[in-house]
Amino acid sequence: MNRWTKTQKEYAKKQGWGIFAIDGDQNCLAIQKDDEEDIFNSNAEAINFVIKNAELGDMVCKDATKMIFDL
């Protein structure tokens, strides 16, 4: 699994999403909306944003989809 760097985390946060451990389990990660940023209305909206931007060439989004969806 790729390592999620501090720089990537900060970049994602500014866009309103992040990769989070589900119930604190580092083996169970998910792309979710960042509630503190209040940009997306749902996790699904954040996931769709990440997938779309990965397809458009955003490297942080590409890395996130590789980590989470093994794409």
PyMOL commands that set and color helices and strands:
alter all, ss='L'
color gray80, all
select helices_A, chain A and resi 6-15+43-55+59-69
alter helices_A, ss='H'
color red, helices_A
select strands_A, chain A and resi 17-22+25-33
alter strands_A, ss='S'
color yellow, strands_A
deselect
rebuild
show_as cartoon
